[in-house]
């Protein structure tokens, strides 16, 4: 499958890594800024220095992610990681009268600490 027309220049110049179909969840990119991080579209978010557990069974605390998840009513038609913008994007198409297209992008700021 070819990338969407508006992504093609960035794909062919190496700024976007495009996939269709999307790879298994285990192969989705990790997005982080040194303070918080997540796997793209994951339900979990991890914060630097925040751990839980006891008696030697300590690990990073999993926090609910407000940026993860999927749109389940549309058809996933493309996904991509933009290297320059550090954004992971999924593009969905809906089978309504207008053939609406929606993009769901995940970005973690390099300057804003949440």
N, C-alpha and C positions, 0 to 999 in steps of 0.2 A: 504494500500500500504506500502511496505517496503522501508526504506531509501536506497539510493545508497550504493553499497558495500563499497566504500571508506569512507563513513560516519558512518557505522554501529558501529564500536568500540566506537566512540565518543558519539553516540546516546545512546547506552546501558550503558555507564559509566556515563551518565548525563551531559556531556560537551556540547552537542548539543540538542536543542529542535527542532525536525523535524516535518514538516507538509506536507501532501499531501492527499487531496487538501489543498491549502493555505487558511487560514481563511480570512474572510472579511477584507477590508482595515482598518476598525475601530479597529481591533484587532492586527494589525501589531505592532512590538515593536518600542519604541522610542529609538533613539540613540543620545547620547549627551556627551559632555565633560565639562560642566559647562560654556562654552563660546559660543558654537554653538550647535544646536540640530535640529533634524528632526524626523519624523516618517519614518521608512524604506520605501523606494521607493516613498516618497512623492515629489510633485513638489515644496514644500515650505521648506525653511530653516529659522531658527530663530537665531538671535544673541543676546547675553546678553547685556542689556542696550540700545537696539535699539527699539524705540517705534514710533508709528505714530497715528494721530488722534487729535481731539481738543475738547474743551468744555466738558470735562468729559467722552468723548467717546474714550479714549486712550487705545491702545492695542499693543501687540508685533507686530513689523513690519514683514510682510511676504516677504522674499527674494526668488528670483528664485533659485532653487536648481540645481547645476551642477551634483549631484550624484543620483538624483531620477529618476523615470520613469521606463518603462518596455520595454522589447524586444518583439515586437508585431508579428514578423514573425515566431517565434519558439513556440513550445509547452512547457509550464511550467510543468516540471515533478517533481520538488522538491523544497522546501524552508526550510531554517533552520536558527536559531540563535545560534551562537557559543558563549557560555558564557565566556570562558577563553580568546578568541581572540577579543571579542566584535565586531563581524562581522555578518551581516545579508547577507545571500547568497540565490540567486535564481538560479536554474539549468534549462536550456532549451535544448530541443532536436529539431533538424531540420530534415525534411524529404527530405534530399538530397541524393545523391549517397553514401556518406560516413557516414550518420547518425551522423553528427557533434553534439557535445555537447558544450555549452557555459555556463559559470558561470558569473553572475553579482553580485558582492559583494559590500556592503556599509559598510564603516568603517570611524569613526571620531577619529582622533588621540587624545590621551590623553596629548601629549606634544607639538604638533605644533599648534600655534594659527594662524588662517587664516586671 
